[in-house]
Amino acid sequence: MNPSRPPLVAGNWKMHPASVELAVSLAVNVRDAVAGLAARSVVCPPTIWLSTVAAAIGGGSTEPGRLAIGAQTVHAEEAGPYTGETSPLMVAEVAQYVILGHSERRQNDNETDAAVATKVASAVVHRLVPIAAIGERADERRAGLTATVIERQLRAAISRLPRIAGSGLVVAYEPVWAIGTGDAASGEDAQAAAAQIRSILAESDPGGAAEVAILYGGSCTPDNAAEFFAEPDVDGALVGGASLDAASFAQIVQLAVEARG
Ligand code: PGA
């Protein structure tokens, strides 16, 4: 972790927990547990509970030591005939971040590189911080294509951004084979990916690249998080399963703060 970039830990709740009451109590517990920690903390509840959760924590904030709210996806258009979708204008009323291009959406919802590019640009226009998720599948890794996939997905994700500096862009490296499997990548793998990501960003904008928080995601827990945070280009984590427990999530945030020194 580089001391010039504040750590960022985001919790991707996916389609959990089981009720709005549980979502509210999880968010309130996370808010209280991360209060005052020198990191940016974000929870990303299901869309239907974004406003309830935001209200319950007193509105999200991007300030370190406070809890921010993120959506798990958003549509690129502000309004129109898009049944079932949520506009970035609507999301920006209650959230500060949005995860885009998560591998589960790429796989299950046919989210293409081109769609991710449009959404990343739209999120920035609507003052949502995009957490662009990229990463290779197990078969791609076996075929030695990790760096190729990272490069293709990253170049696409930023292709419609006028500039990196000031965009707030966050990139999450999430190898698909590590998500929800308990088989996390090594710190070394995460660093190799994060360094590649930063050098691609630096090609067009060296100053902007230094600002970007690069997260590791995939079976990140309080037991392994420190290994990732010890790496110079890893600035935090995108956490799935372990984010559903307030104490575990807060422990990961604490480890990020400690790693920054
Ligand atoms: P996991 O999920 O931590 O449960 O592996 C990470 C993610 O999908 O963002």
Residues whose N, C-alpha, C, O or C-beta is under 5 A from the ligand:
A	BS01	PGA	N12 A178 I179 G180 T181 G217 G218 S219 C220 L238 V239 G240 G241 A242
